[in-house]
Amino acid sequence: MASIEDDDETPQLSGDALAALKEFYGERDARQKQFEQLKGQAEDDFEGKLSMDAFTEDWNASQFWYSDETAMLLARQLLEGATDETRIAVVSAPSAFIQLKNLLNSGEVKCRPQIKLLEFDERFAVFKEFVRYDFEKAIQLPAEMKASFDVIICDPPFLSQDCQTKAALTVRWLAKSWSQDSLRLIVCTGERMESLITDKLYGKIGTKTTNYEIKHAKGEIPSMKIFESEKTLAFLDIGPLSKGHSLIIPKHHGAKLHDIPDDQLAEVLSVTKRIAIAQNIQDYNILQNNGRIAHQVVDHVHFHLIPKPNEQEGLGIGWPTKEADKGELSKLLEEIKSKM
C-alpha cells in the first residue's frame, strides 16, 4: 500500500487550476483590503474620492451598480437647486449616494445638504448617513425621518408591482410634501413598470418618463445561458449548490406561480426535463418558491434544477411532518375540489 507521502498517489491541482485559485483569492483579498480602507476613510470623515469598487455586486440579490457616469448624472440632478437646508433621501441607490459624497467632498458644490442612504446591504453602514431599509417594512424607519425630505431618489430592487408599490409607500412617507412644485423625485426602474409609476403610484406629483437609459458598471447582467426561446430562458446559477445547478424562468413576468400562464409553465417544465437529461443526472431536486416566508428573494417566478450527486452537495431538505386531523383533511379536500 502506498504511503500518504507517495507523490504518485497524492491528489494535486493542475497548473491552470492553481492559477485560477490564486487569482480568485487574490481578487477576494484585494476587495477586502479596499473595503477595510474605505471603512477607515468613512470613519475618519475622509474627503477624497470614494469608489463602489469595494462593494461587490450580488446579482442574486438584484444588485446592479450604476456606472460612474450614470451615478454622477443622478447625483448632479439631486443637488440642483439644493441649499444647506435641503434634505436628500437616497433609497436603494448606493452608487448614486457615493457620487453625491464625491461631489460634496470635491468643493464643486458649495452647499451642504443633509443626506440619508436607505439601504438593505449593511456593508454601507460604514457611512454615517446609512439607515437600514427593507422595502417589505416600508415605513419601519426612524420617526424623525417622516415627512422631512425635499429631494428623493428611489431605485426599487425588483421589477414587481409589490416591490414598486411598497417602495412608493416609503417615498410618500419620507416626502415633506406631495406636490409637483415642492418635491423633487427621481424613480429609476424598468420600462415595463412605466404605467404603474407614472399613473398609479406617482401620477399626482406629475412624474414623467425620460429617455435617459441607465447604464450599469458591468454592462449586461452576466449569465451562462443554456437555452432561450420566446417563452423561456435557462442559465447556470452563478452561486450553485452543486455542479449543474440551473435556473429556468418564464419570460412572462409574474411574482408567483399562479401569475404565469399555463402554456409558459408547460414549456418551463419541458426545458427543465431536457436540461436534466442533457446533464445525465439521476438524483436531483426541482425547487420553486413563492413569497418571502417561503424563501423567495427575487420577485419573478423561477425554477431551480439542483443536482444531488451525494449527501453533502445539492439541496438540503428538512421534512417536519405532523399528524393530520382526518375531519379537517376531508373538509379541506372538498373545499379544494370545489374550486378546481
Residue pairs with C-beta under 8 A, 6 or more apart in sequence:
2 8
2 9
4 10
13 21
31 53
31 54
31 56
34 51
34 53
34 54
35 54
35 55
35 123
37 54
38 50
38 51
38 54
38 126
39 126
40 46
41 48
41 50
42 126
42 127
42 128
43 126
46 105
47 105
48 105
49 102
49 105
49 106
50 98
50 101
50 102
50 105
51 98
52 65
52 71
52 94
52 95
52 98
52 217
55 65
55 94
55 121
55 123
55 124
57 63
57 64
57 65
57 217
57 218
59 221
59 222
59 238
60 238
60 239
60 297
60 298
61 120
61 121
61 157
61 297
62 157
62 158
62 298
63 121
63 157
64 216
64 217
64 218
64 221
65 71
65 94
65 95
65 216
65 217
65 218
66 74
66 93
66 95
66 96
66 214
66 215
66 216
66 217
67 215
67 216
67 217
68 99
68 217
69 215
70 95
70 214
70 215
70 216
71 95
71 96
71 98
71 99
72 99
72 102
72 103
73 212
74 93
74 96
74 99
74 153
74 186
74 188
75 96
75 99
75 100
75 102
75 103
76 103
77 186
78 88
78 90
78 96
78 100
78 151
78 153
78 184
78 186
79 88
79 100
79 103
79 104
79 109
79 111
79 113
80 184
81 184
82 88
82 109
82 111
82 113
82 151
83 111
83 113
84 111
84 112
84 113
85 113
86 111
86 113
86 114
86 150
86 151
87 113
87 114
87 115
87 116
87 148
87 149
87 150
87 151
87 176
88 100
88 113
88 114
88 115
88 116
88 149
88 150
88 151
88 152
88 153
89 115
89 116
89 118
89 145
89 149
89 151
89 152
89 153
89 174
90 96
90 97
90 100
90 115
90 116
90 117
90 118
90 119
90 152
90 153
91 118
91 133
91 152
91 153
91 154
91 155
91 167
91 170
91 171
91 174
92 118
92 119
92 120
92 133
92 135
92 154
92 155
92 156
92 157
92 167
93 153
93 154
93 155
93 188
94 117
94 119
94 121
94 124
95 217
96 153
96 155
97 115
97 117
97 119
97 124
97 127
97 129
100 115
101 115
101 127
103 109
104 112
104 115
113 151
115 129
116 129
116 131
116 145
116 149
117 124
117 127
117 129
117 130
117 131
118 131
118 133
118 141
118 170
119 130
119 131
119 132
119 133
120 132
120 133
120 134
120 135
120 157
122 132
124 130
125 132
131 141
131 142
131 145
133 141
133 170
134 140
135 156
135 157
135 163
135 166
135 167
135 170
136 166
136 292
138 166
138 167
138 169
138 170
138 173
139 146
139 169
139 170
139 173
141 170
141 173
141 174
145 174
146 173
146 174
147 173
147 174
147 175
147 176
147 177
148 174
148 176
149 174
149 175
149 176
150 176
150 182
150 183
150 184
151 183
151 184
151 185
152 171
152 174
152 175
152 183
152 184
152 185
152 186
153 185
153 186
153 187
153 188
154 167
154 168
154 170
154 171
154 185
154 186
154 187
154 188
155 187
155 188
155 189
156 163
156 164
156 166
156 167
156 189
157 163
158 164
158 298
158 299
158 300
159 189
159 190
159 192
159 193
159 253
159 299
159 300
160 253
160 255
160 299
160 300
161 196
161 255
162 255
162 299
163 299
164 189
164 193
164 196
164 197
164 201
165 196
165 201
168 201
168 202
171 185
171 187
171 202
172 178
175 183
175 185
176 182
176 183
177 183
178 204
178 205
179 205
180 205
180 206
183 205
185 202
185 205
185 207
187 197
187 202
187 207
188 214
189 197
192 253
194 209
197 207
197 209
198 207
198 208
198 209
201 207
222 238
223 235
223 236
223 238
224 235
224 236
224 238
225 233
225 234
225 235
226 234
226 235
226 236
226 246
226 275
227 233
227 234
227 271
227 274
227 275
228 234
229 267
229 271
230 251
231 250
231 251
231 252
231 263
231 264
231 267
231 268
232 248
232 249
232 250
232 251
232 264
232 267
232 268
232 271
233 248
233 249
233 251
234 246
234 247
234 248
234 249
234 271
234 272
234 275
235 246
235 247
236 244
236 245
236 246
236 247
237 245
237 246
237 247
237 304
241 306
241 313
241 314
241 315
242 306
242 307
242 308
242 309
242 313
242 314
243 307
243 309
243 313
244 279
244 281
244 305
244 307
245 304
245 305
245 306
245 307
246 275
246 304
246 305
247 302
247 303
247 304
247 305
248 268
248 271
248 272
248 275
248 302
248 303
248 305
249 268
249 300
249 301
249 302
249 303
250 260
250 264
250 265
250 267
250 268
250 301
251 264
252 260
252 261
252 264
253 259
253 300
254 260
254 300
254 301
255 299
255 300
255 301
256 290
256 291
256 296
256 301
257 265
257 288
257 290
257 301
259 301
260 268
260 301
268 303
269 303
272 286
272 303
272 305
275 305
276 284
276 305
279 307
281 307
281 309
283 307
283 308
283 309
283 314
284 305
284 306
284 307
284 308
284 314
285 304
285 305
285 306
285 308
285 314
285 315
285 317
286 303
286 304
286 305
286 306
287 303
287 304
287 306
287 315
288 301
288 302
288 303
288 304
289 295
289 296
290 296
290 301
304 315
306 314
306 315
307 313
307 314
308 314
308 315
